[in-house]
Amino acid sequence: MLLPIYAAVVLLLRPALAVFADEAWTVDYHHALLGLPKQSTTFFHRPDPNSRASLIYTLSEQGVIGAVNPRDGAVVWRHLLNSTNDASQPSFLRAGDAQDAVVSGLGGQVTAFSAADGRVDWQHIAPDALVDLEILELEDGRGTPGAKDTLCMSAGQHPSVQRLDGATGAVKWEHKIESGDMPYQVSASTTEVFAILLHKTVLGYVKINVVTLDPVTGRKTDEYTLSSENELATAATIVAVGANSASPIIAWTDSAYKTLRINVIGKKAIVDFPINTLGGRPPQRVALHAPYLTTSLAHFLVHYQSLDADWAEVYHVDVKNGRIEKAYDLPKIEGRSSFSTSTNGANVYFTRVTKDHVFTVASTSHGILGRWNVDSTTSSLTDGTARPVHAASEVSVKGESVSAVRSAVLLSSGEWLLLRDGSPQWTRPEILAGTVSAAFALPSEVSDLVNELQEEAHSNPVSAYVHRITRHIGDIQKLPLLLAALPQRFVHGFLGTGSDGSDTFGFHKIIVSATSDGHLVAVNAGRPSDVLWSSAAVILSSGQVWNARVESAAPGIVRVLDDISPMPTFFNASTGAAIGEDEVTSDAALPTSVEVDFTLKDGQLYGTTASQSGHNELWHFGLQKGETILSLTPRPVNDPVASIGKVLGDRKVLYKYLNPNLALLATTYAGQSRLSIYVLNTVSGAILYSNSHQNIDLAAPIAATLSENWFAYSYTAESTSTAPKGHQLVVGELFESLTSNDRGLLNAATNVSSLASSTQPLTLTQTYHIPESISKMSVTQTRQGITSRQLLAVLADSNAIVGIPRGVIDPRRPVNREPTKDEQMEGLFRYTPVLDFDPKWYLNHRREILGVKDVITSPAILESTSLVYAYGLDVFGTRLNPSFNFDMLGKDFNKFQMLATVAALAVATFVVAPLVQRKQINQRWQFA
């Protein structure tokens, strides 16, 4: 009964092109993420030498360099260096002491940035991929004038060491490595530059060669070999190579982690230290932490990690005499802890972070200078669900003690946490920067109610009645709490000052994301700043990327499919607990419809269905020679349709071609700039629509989407003799017939089968020239499909997302003429080939959304509202009302005035009622 009323209301409303001004920054949210910070490229640094204020700099695994304010965790500036998000590429980030400059290295590119504002000072392209990058702090024992020069080492077909000018990036000298040894790292002392090379022996072992270079000319002055035959099995046993005189060492271990071997760079002597396991298991990982500033003492810490404990040893280096001595031990602590190095003048400090405490010691003595408890009950570090992975710290020293310490700690849950004296200041969900797939799911409270109602619906009347009475008794027990909370809910609802946590309108759905490092992360769509839970779903090997797909399997349950496990796995969306498939079937019934799987085999696309005997082939789509599949976009499973036809201005109906088994296939041809588009019936394999485009830039993104009875795709056309290069958007709509009130061949059919019927829809298409390319497309979804839709387009060049109203790209817009009155009543207007993106269409307003891979949508309980979530590097979400907020009061509604009016009417009624009654009585007496 409500469907026609809703439809009438929607038709009377103009499409909303953006949120209201008072809703901006409140109904939407944006996490400007950097990605998981690497230990070797994360540090505190003062961009202004005359100020004590410092920033946290990092170059993440996702290839993003940025600066974070340690006070509130806000991003000061950032740049995306690696658009491919390849975490396996070596990356480097260095900062010059007392300079407003940081230098990054990624792939073969070296870039210098202003540390204060991120301005690019210069760029340099190395001859091959970089293996190391360092700042040359000293030359001939004196500080280099002006900007400090950069040393970079590259490996590949032309391995070399280059010295770059710190002000311009120009190459001052280049030393080519022609020995055939593998470049490993570069280091510098007060007077020399050292190239550390790895020489592979005939038996497959590794020797460490040290080549000494003149820092002024780059000429080789000396060369020697450190390790003996059969000593190093692989380069993985090399613990660290120091960058400068603050850590002038090369450290490595044997394969059994029984001996630590250390060499002072520039000396040929090697000192052996037995690794003390302190009566426990041998270490599985050894790390070295040393200062970077050349003004600090040459002290370093060796961190040992076993399966269940951590401990450390502190060493001192006598650079002049080439001696190394062990200073003291730090005790073994059960569980995981992280170590970091800080400096204050020449003094070196080591900070240890555990799940319970933060300790700081000086490198000269094992006495604890500062100790703080980690006192947060909301952090995953203290509740035992996460452990510290690595940290970067900054200390404040007063007298002989450390008065304060700030530590930026990366947790195993993927959160980046800042601890100030043990108290968490802010948390950044950097793990979400590696999201590869995401899906909406209902909270467990809603799913439990749905399951109970389903159980009542599928039971006999007596059992259903008993179950309902039991459920109502349970609800009555919650009545006191509900009544106690009513005043607060009334105040919040009246003043609009807060929320009681209830999800009356369906805005607080759970979003479960799968990340490339094997984690599942859940956030609240209404409060995305809080990570509900994070867990490691799979264990990956080094360099392995998790290719997973997350789907909503049932209310409150998500299904994860990947290339590791042959069977899908199920998880509770509210808690992250794994659920067996038999549990899912009994608690939340999965759809009973048959799923069609798509398989590419021997150049053919097959549609198959699963059965007990295997996969049954339904059809196959033959690809031509050289033709490859670019994308296959099926119609969404949750795609409700409110009307089977379009109501025209003269009240006639144009019937839509509605088929839930549609899919949009995009193919390209090798060696040809050609794009082919097919709309397929996935049950029969029939081609319902096809089109081909020539002179296409296949390197540019090609996006496509399909919803209801219409589709859209975009591409970039190369320049020709008659047209310049440009971006185009094609929109098509399928109809049963182009004659109103006529269903064509299906007019007399009651039931139609895709296998038995060969009916072809009629397609209307229009093409638009758009300002920039679209990398991804999606369509808004509402609960009943009554609200008009929007085409969501990701603009990678401008780092934005636009919502294009469906009426703007309607293929029925009149061409070369003005619309008739009937067409105007439908909202149609004259077709123009150029489609400019209205500024009001931009969902992100003034914010830049970097690296968006996909946009997903989900209906809220309110028919007017669609939830939108974009993920990739950044995370962005909002609530859209394509046809305005017609089923909920807006923030500008004056509740006080309404209540005052009702109260005034009540008072007036109470006062006037006796007067009216007396007047009526008097009138009767007068007639008498």
C-alpha positions, -999 to 999 in steps of 0.1 A, spaced: 0 0 0 29 24 7 46 18 -26 24 40 -47 26 68 -21 64 66 -20 65 66 -58 43 97 -60 64 116 -35 96 107 -54 82 120 -87 73 153 -71 108 159 -59 137 171 -79 169 150 -78 193 161 -50 227 169 -65 246 171 -32 242 171 5 230 202 23 255 226 36 248 217 72 253 180 64 287 184 49 315 169 71 288 153 94 271 126 73 303 119 55 338 109 67 372 106 52 404 89 65 434 104 48 457 73 52 493 68 46 495 30 47 514 7 71 546 25 81 579 7 76 603 6 105 633 17 84 614 47 70 596 61 100 611 86 124 607 119 142 623 150 126 623 187 132 616 205 100 627 238 115 661 236 132 653 267 153 621 251 167 616 221 191 585 210 173 589 178 153 568 158 129 565 121 123 577 112 88 571 78 71 572 61 37 546 34 39 544 -1 24 518 14 0 543 39 -14 530 70 3 553 95 19 539 119 44 543 139 76 519 134 106 514 159 134 523 140 166 499 162 186 466 150 170 476 125 143 465 148 114 483 145 81 504 176 74 513 166 39 516 135 18 524 123 -17 516 90 -35 549 78 -50 538 43 -60 505 41 -78 507 3 -81 508 -2 -43 535 -28 -47 548 -34 -11 576 -56 -24 596 -27 -38 625 -14 -17 618 21 -4 640 45 15 634 78 34 662 99 50 664 133 66 694 156 69 703 167 104 690 203 111 676 207 76 642 213 62 645 184 37 637 147 35 648 125 6 629 94 -6 638 66 -29 614 42 -45 620 21 -76 644 41 -96 633 76 -85 649 98 -59 629 128 -47 637 156 -23 608 172 -4 606 202 19 601 187 54 577 215 65 552 215 37 560 186 13 571 208 -16 591 189 -42 626 204 -44 641 181 -70 638 146 -86 664 123 -100 660 91 -120 686 64 -112 699 42 -139 683 11 -123 663 2 -92 676 16 -60 690 -7 -33 700 20 -8 699 57 -2 718 78 24 725 114 33 761 124 32 764 142 66 802 149 67 829 155 42 866 155 53 854 158 89 834 190 83 798 196 78 788 200 41 777 236 33 741 242 23 718 213 16 734 179 23 742 157 -6 726 123 -12 743 89 -19 722 64 -39 731 29 -49 713 11 -77 714 -25 -89 705 -40 -122 721 -40 -156 741 -8 -147 748 -10 -110 764 21 -96 769 45 -67 760 82 -73 765 113 -53 736 138 -59 738 175 -52 716 183 -22 702 215 -37 695 205 -73 697 167 -75 724 169 -102 749 140 -103 783 151 -89 800 118 -96 791 82 -104 810 50 -96 801 21 -118 802 -13 -102 817 -36 -128 829 -65 -106 797 -85 -111 790 -84 -73 755 -76 -61 751 -40 -46 737 -42 -11 742 -9 8 761 23 9 777 39 40 799 69 48 824 77 75 839 111 83 863 109 53 852 80 31 823 64 13 818 26 14 800 4 -11 789 -29 5 787 -56 -21 777 -93 -19 799 -118 -38 784 -152 -46 809 -180 -45 809 -211 -67 793 -232 -39 764 -206 -36 776 -189 -4 779 -152 1 809 -131 9 808 -94 19 830 -71 -1 837 -35 10 848 -10 -17 861 23 -4 854 54 -25 867 89 -24 838 112 -13 849 140 -36 857 122 -68 840 88 -64 872 69 -73 879 36 -57 907 38 -31 905 3 -15 887 -30 -15 886 -59 9 865 -90 18 851 -97 52 835 -131 55 852 -164 48 841 -193 27 808 -211 38 801 -184 64 770 -167 49 744 -190 34 721 -161 23 720 -123 26 690 -128 50 714 -134 78 729 -99 75 713 -80 104 723 -45 95 748 -22 78 753 12 94 747 43 74 773 67 89 797 72 118 768 69 143 766 32 135 798 23 115 792 -14 116 783 -45 96 765 -71 117 754 -106 107 747 -140 123 751 -176 114 721 -195 101 714 -211 135 714 -177 153 742 -188 177 768 -162 170 766 -125 163 795 -112 141 803 -75 139 828 -55 119 836 -18 121 834 -5 85 868 5 73 885 -22 95 891 -58 85 887 -72 120 856 -92 130 844 -96 165 822 -125 175 797 -125 203 778 -156 214 740 -151 214 727 -157 249 692 -172 249 689 -166 287 677 -201 292 649 -200 267 643 -207 230 668 -195 204 658 -163 185 639 -164 153 646 -129 144 674 -104 151 672 -67 146 696 -38 152 686 -4 164 712 24 161 711 63 160 713 81 127 727 115 136 765 117 133 767 138 164 755 109 186 775 83 203 783 51 184 761 29 206 736 4 192 711 -22 205 705 -57 192 670 -70 196 663 -107 198 628 -122 192 619 -158 200 585 -174 197 574 -163 231 598 -137 244 620 -107 236 654 -95 250 681 -71 239 718 -63 243 735 -29 241 770 -25 225 795 4 223 818 10 194 852 27 195 854 40 160 890 52 162 904 18 174 878 -4 158 868 -20 190 834 -32 200 823 -42 235 791 -53 250 778 -28 276 748 -45 292 717 -67 287 681 -58 288 659 -84 305 638 -110 287 601 -103 288 574 -127 278 554 -117 248 562 -92 221 578 -58 226 593 -31 203 625 -11 206 633 23 192 662 47 193 662 84 202 689 110 206 694 142 226 727 158 216 753 131 218 733 109 241 715 79 229 683 65 244 664 32 238 626 30 244 609 -4 249 572 -7 244 552 -37 257 515 -42 260 516 -30 297 546 -6 300 569 18 283 606 19 294 634 43 285 671 36 292 703 54 283 728 37 261 755 42 287 737 24 316 710 -1 320 692 19 347 656 28 338 653 66 333 615 66 327 588 40 331 551 45 324 521 22 324 500 19 292 468 30 309 442 29 281 414 4 283 402 11 247 434 3 229 439 -31 213 474 -30 227 462 -34 263 432 -57 257 455 -84 244 442 -85 208 473 -68 193 510 -66 200 536 -39 191 554 -46 158 578 -16 157 580 19 170 597 53 165 603 74 196 613 109 207 624 117 243 625 148 264 653 149 289 655 170 321 687 166 341 695 130 346 661 116 338 637 113 309 607 135 316 586 125 287 586 102 257 564 99 226 563 67 207 545 61 174 538 23 176 525 1 148 503 -27 162 498 -61 147 461 -51 143 472 -26 117 466 5 139 492 32 142 491 44 178 509 73 195 517 68 232 527 98 252 541 87 286 521 55 281 488 73 274 474 68 239 469 102 222 455 91 188 451 60 166 451 58 128 436 27 111 464 24 85 456 -12 78 426 0 58 450 15 33 456 -21 20 419 -30 15 413 -52 -15 376 -59 -10 348 -48 13 311 -55 20 283 -42 41 268 -65 68 240 -61 94 250 -59 131 244 -91 151 215 -76 170 196 -71 137 206 -105 124 195 -123 156 160 -107 152 159 -118 116 169 -153 125 142 -155 152 115 -142 128 126 -168 102 124 -195 128 89 -185 137 79 -183 100 91 -219 93 76 -235 124 42 -250 130 16 -225 146 20 -239 181 58 -237 181 58 -203 165 33 -190 191 54 -204 220 86 -190 205 70 -156 201 57 -155 237 92 -164 249 107 -136 228 82 -111 241 90 -121 277 127 -115 270 118 -81 256 97 -72 287 128 -80 308 146 -52 289 118 -27 295 133 -11 327 165 -3 309 145 11 280 124 33 302 154 46 320 170 56 287 139 73 273 145 108 289 181 108 275 169 97 241 142 123 241 167 151 250 191 139 223 164 137 197 149 171 206 182 190 207 201 169 181 231 168 204 240 132 203 231 96 197 221 68 220 238 42 198 206 28 184 203 22 146 168 32 139 175 42 103 201 16 94 230 40 92 253 19 115 258 -11 93 291 -30 97 317 -28 69 340 -58 68 372 -53 47 398 -77 35 434 -63 34 463 -74 12 483 -86 42 457 -112 52 436 -93 77 398 -88 81 389 -55 96 354 -43 106 343 -7 111 310 10 118 295 28 89 281 54 112 313 58 133 341 47 111 368 62 133 364 31 156 378 -2 144 353 -28 158 377 -57 154 407 -68 134 420 -104 129 444 -123 108 424 -144 85 453 -162 67 490 -165 72 509 -153 42 545 -159 32 569 -129 27 559 -108 -2 526 -127 -7 495 -107 -13 460 -118 -3 436 -117 -32 402 -121 -14 366 -111 -20 342 -103 8 305 -109 4 275 -106 26 263 -142 30 234 -137 54 223 -112 80 253 -106 103 275 -130 84 301 -124 57 317 -149 33 353 -147 22 366 -163 -10 403 -163 -19 429 -180 -40 443 -199 -10 414 -219 4 392 -239 -21 362 -234 1 347 -201 13 350 -192 50 324 -175 71 328 -149 98 305 -132 123 304 -96 112 300 -82 147 327 -102 165 350 -115 137 346 -151 150 349 -179 124 316 -198 116 312 -232 101 293 -235 69 268 -258 86 262 -232 112 255 -206 85 230 -228 68 210 -235 100 211 -200 115 208 -178 84 195 -195 53 215 -187 22 197 -179 -11 183 -211 -27 188 -198 -62 215 -214 -84 247 -195 -87 264 -192 -121 302 -193 -121 323 -179 -148 355 -196 -160 381 -187 -186 396 -217 -202 414 -221 -235 403 -187 -247 367 -194 -240 344 -180 -214 322 -207 -197 291 -203 -176 288 -232 -152 267 -242 -122 279 -263 -93 264 -297 -85 274 -328 -65 289 -344 -96 310 -313 -104 304 -282 -126 277 -284 -153 283 -262 -184 255 -239 -193 271 -221 -222 304 -208 -235 313 -175 -251 339 -179 -278 365 -152 -278 381 -143 -311 418 -147 -317 437 -121 -298 406 -110 -278 411 -109 -240 386 -102 -213 390 -68 -195 361 -70 -171 329 -89 -164 303 -69 -144 271 -88 -133 240 -71 -122 240 -67 -84 222 -94 -64 204 -68 -43 190 -46 -70 153 -40 -62 130 -25 -89 100 -4 -78 83 -3 -112 84 -26 -143 80 4 -166 87 41 -171 56 63 -167 56 88 -196 43 123 -195 10 112 -212 5 86 -184 14 57 -207 41 32 -198 73 22 -215 82 -13 -202 117 -20 -190 136 -52 -200 142 -66 -164 164 -96 -162 183 -105 -130 208 -126 -150 224 -98 -170 262 -92 -171 283 -66 -189 314 -80 -206 343 -58 -218 370 -72 -241 401 -58 -258 422 -70 -287 460 -76 -285 478 -52 -308 447 -32 -316 432 -1 -300 398 -17 -299 372 -22 -272 341 -44 -274 312 -43 -251 286 -71 -247 255 -74 -225 250 -111 -219 222 -133 -205 242 -154 -180 217 -182 -180 216 -188 -218 248 -170 -228 228 -150 -254 242 -116 -265 216 -90 -258 236 -60 -269 270 -54 -284 291 -25 -295 327 -20 -306 349 11 -304 381 18 -323 412 40 -315 409 34 -277 437 42 -253 439 8 -235 464 22 -210 437 45 -196 411 31 -172 379 15 -186 351 13 -161 316 -3 -164 286 -9 -143 251 -24 -147 219 -18 -127 182 -25 -132 177 -23 -170 205 2 -178 243 1 -181 272 25 -184 308 24 -194 336 49 -200 368 49 -220 395 72 -234 395 77 -272 428 84 -290 431 115 -311 423 111 -348 424 134 -379 389 146 -371 387 146 -333 411 152 -304 419 128 -276 391 127 -251 371 108 -225 337 94 -232 308 80 -212 283 57 -228 249 50 -212 224 24 -225 190 13 -215 171 -19 -224 134 -19 -231 109 -47 -241 95 -24 -267 100 13 -277 62 16 -282 43 28 -251 19 3 -235 33 -25 -255 55 -53 -242 64 -66 -276 68 -104 -279 63 -108 -242 29 -91 -242 8 -123 -237 34 -142 -217 28 -150 -180 61 -167 -173 93 -164 -193 124 -186 -193 158 -173 -205 165 -208 -219 133 -212 -239 128 -176 -251 149 -158 -277 134 -124 -271 159 -96 -277 155 -62 -259 156 -29 -277 185 -7 -266 188 31 -265 223 45 -260 238 80 -258 274 91 -256 288 120 -236 322 137 -236 334 140 -200 362 162 -186 384 133 -173 386 95 -172 366 74 -148 385 46 -130 356 29 -113 318 30 -114 290 21 -90 253 28 -85 234 39 -54 210 13 -38 179 19 -18 157 -5 1 128 -8 -24 143 9 -55 118 37 -54 143 65 -50 160 76 -82 195 63 -87 229 81 -91 259 69 -111 289 71 -88 322 77 -107 357 77 -93 379 104 -109 415 92 -103 431 123 -119 414 147 -95 412 123 -66 374 128 -63 341 109 -65 311 124 -83 274 113 -81 258 118 -115 220 120 -113 203 93 -134 181 118 -152 211 137 -165 223 107 -184 189 93 -195 193 79 -230 158 91 -239 169 128 -238 157 143 -271 184 149 -297 186 181 -319 152 194 -306 136 208 -275 116 184 -253 79 183 -256 56 191 -227 51 154 -220 89 149 -220 94 179 -197 70 164 -172 93 133 -172 122 155 -164 139 151 -198 158 180 -214 177 184 -246 207 162 -253 241 178 -253 272 158 -262 294 174 -236 287 165 -199 304 188 -175 306 176 -139 286 200 -118 306 211 -86 276 201 -66 280 165 -77 313 160 -60 307 139 -29 341 146 -13 337 184 -14 372 199 -11 389 168 2 413 147 -19 406 109 -19 438 91 -30 440 56 -45 403 46 -46 400 11 -59 362 6 -56 330 20 -43 303 -1 -27 268 9 -18 241 -5 5 205 5 13 196 20 46 162 13 64 150 47 51 140 44 14 155 78 7 190 70 18 219 50 3 251 43 22 283 48 2 318 34 11 349 40 -11 381 22 -3 416 18 -16 444 39 -1 420 63 15 386 55 31 356 77 23 320 72 32 288 92 31 250 90 30 233 100 -2 197 111 -8 192 111 -46 156 122 -42 160 143 -11 153 133 25 116 128 20 111 103 48 130 119 77 129 154 92 159 175 84 182 193 109 165 226 101 131 214 113 122 236 143 110 211 169 107 237 196 84 258 174 63 227 166 59 218 203 52 255 212 25 256 186 9 223 198 11 236 234 -5 270 224 -33 252 206 -39 230 236 -41 260 260 -63 279 235 -86 249 233 -88 246 271 -96 283 274 -120 287 245 -140 255 250 -161 268 280 -168 301 261 -180 282 231 -202 260 252 -217 289 271 -224 307 238 -242 277 224 -264 274 255 -273 311 253 -283 308 216 -307 280 225 -324 300 252 -328 330 228 -346 308 202 -368 295 229 
